[in-house]
Amino acid sequence: MTKFTPVIKTATHVQKALTQAAKDRKIPLNKVDFDLLSVQTYFKTPKHPEWTLLDTELERMFNEKTIRSNALELRQEYEIRIRPYESNYLPLTLNMGLAANKTKSKVLALIKSGNILPCVSDIKELVKNEIYRKKLKAGLFIGLFEPGLDESIANFVDNSPCETPLENETRISIALSPGPISPIHDSIIYHYNKQEKSDNTMIDGIDANELIIEYIKPKAGQNGRSCTGQHIEVREPKTDYATFLKSDETIIKKDDAKSIFYFSKIPGYVKNEGGNISISNEVSIKAATFRGTGSIDPGKEKDITVNIKGKKSSEDSIGTGVNIDVKELNVDGTIGSNVKVKADALNVGEQTHRNSELEALEHATIKLHRGKLRAKTATIDILETGTVIAEEVKVKKMLGGEIIAHRVVIDELMSNAKITALESIEILSIFGDGNKLYIDPNKIESYHEKIETLVQSINTEEKAFKASQLDYTDRFTKHKNLAPRIKSFQKKVIAATQAGKQAMKADVLRIKQYKKSSEALKEHAQNIAIKGQEIETLKADLEKLYEADIHAKVIHHGVYNGHTQVIFVDTKTGEEYSITPERRYKSIYIDKVGDKKMINWET
């Protein structure tokens, strides 16, 4: 065992004093230990320029603002007895470590499992001495910044049976000073960019009164002090974005102590041009590609118009696999394969791929169409092998493909086209062959749905009508069978009245109930008659729908070449009436003579 004469010293840092003692004696540091004899705390302030003994609690002497400031300096002096290390010298030695945060304003003692506390009356004081020894070696103040330390030690001791190894590691808060509070630097939160997006969506549509951007105001932090007594300076907050954001009349600004909030005044798309914020309902891009922009789906309730300006012949303006769902879409160039578009209004300046699917809730205008189009109305320069389903379709030149619509107008009809209409097909010139012109109302979805709805309504109403009739018959029969008994009750009531006596209440009640039942049956019969009339009206409406083919016409302003087939399909029976005209017919239609239909024409 290493031996040297113990020495008493005054130190401001215990570990440094132990290290110097070991160095002076040329022995390992772990062979040197110490006993704390006394501690004194000194302070300096502008009012106390010399080191002054702190003879009361720090928090009583100074407020928190002063404790945090650099106007206060603190120092502790320790009188220690430096002696050789002896393993059994102290009455209690704990296997314990310390853990502190970055600023050393919060320190925990980690008392390892396996430690054994002796069964002695001063165990709490022994534990505190061990904690102080660890704190002093770590350069931490003792007696300061120790709120609740005694309570933490007492709780630890009370929950740790003596002479029994600790099962788990225990953590005790042993130091807590007013640490620094970091400043809040100004920043911008783009809320509209944080919304959940569908697969790779480019445009974030926003609603009116939606929070789109938030400017976080700068806030100064607070200086602090560590549990070593050192002052900790906090830097000023950054103001990088104080003048960055500017907005127009489409934005509503609201602010509180922490933030300035930017709300959309109208629905649309957030336009951010170098910090100039506005809400626009029109977006212009060069091209929409799966990798570049992704799909565009802000929702039509956002009322956004997208203009795609790219028009390179070698590249599609809307690339393969892109989905677009906006209020209005204007495309200068072409639409690629497997593109899905949905808009109220659609304008395509070039062509559509045969594997594209387009839907315009109102109107579509396309230069060259090869894909699938659904629209309310459509205007197409050239229809080539594509499909169009709409209410009204106008085509300048049709080369194959199919149209299904209420009304169709074609300037030039070439070859192998199929046109199906509900009301009319009008053609200026026919040049090719293999064309088929159908008047087939059942192929029109809206018309077919009306038929199905009416048929279903009639079936439902007829079932209810028959059930009501059966119910009426049953109730009427029972009512009629009660008539003889009711007459006998009536005679009793009349006899009692004539005799100046009061009729029996039961007889009077039965007569009243019978009259009430008679009135209900009468009302029931009237309702049945009304329901029957309603069913007949529905059937009449159905028959009118079935006669839609009679009111339709195929009009050609030129001369038929004998290679175009005109077909009328009976809506009710599915029977076809066809003609392949070879001369000028101004219009071709169906006539009904009696129950028979036949093709007729106007030259």
Protein Blocks (a to p, Z undefined) as FASTA:
>chain_A
ZZddddddddfbfklmmmmmmmmnopafklpccddfbdcdddddfklmbacddfbdfklm
pcfklmmpmkbccddddddddddddfklpmbdcdddddddfkopaccddddehiacdddf
klmmmmmmmmmmmmmmnopaehiapehklmmmmmmmmmmcghiacfbdcdddfbdcdddd
dddddddddfklmpccdehifbdcddehiafbdcdddddddddddfkopacdddddddfk
lmmpccdfkbccdddfkbccdddfbgcddddeehiacddfbdcdfbdcfklnopadebjk
lopacddfbfcfkbcfbdghiacddfbdcdfbdcdehiacddfbdcdfbbcdfkbccddf
kbccdfbdcbdcddfbdcdfbdghiacddfbdcdfbdgejjdddfbdcdfbdcehiacdd
fkbccdfbdfbghiacdddfklpmklmmmmmmmmmmmmmmmmmmmmmmmmmmmmmmmmmm
mmmmmmmmmmmmmmmmmnopacdfklmmmmmmmmmmmmmmmmmmmmmmmmmmmmmmmmmm
mmmmmmmmmmpccddfbdcehiaccddddfklopacddddfbdcfbacdddehjbccddd
dZZ
